[in-house]
Amino acid sequence: MRVWALAQALKSHGYAVEVAGSDPLLSVPAAFGSAVVVRCDQRAVCGGELWFTFPGGGAIAAADDAHMADVVVAVKGKLAAQADG
């Protein structure tokens, strides 16, 4: 499952990660504000390919190894933006 791969990538960067048992999503607790939540679902506009998204459908990147670093950067950016207020 791609959510587990993302969780491991984020953990390797020192982040605490919680993976949902029944949904394809994970959350990264934030020091300030709400946790950052990421889903992994099929994206119709990409032919049903799996993509990581933020709640509300904000697409991050394809859920493959080639784009994993992009997703980690996006999550880090969202956490940093919350910390900046």
ABEGO torsion letter per residue (X at the ends): XAAAAAAAAAAAAGBBBBBBAABBBBBBBBABEBBBBBBBBBBAAAGGBBBBBBBGGBBABBBBAAAAAAAAAAAAAAAAAAAAX
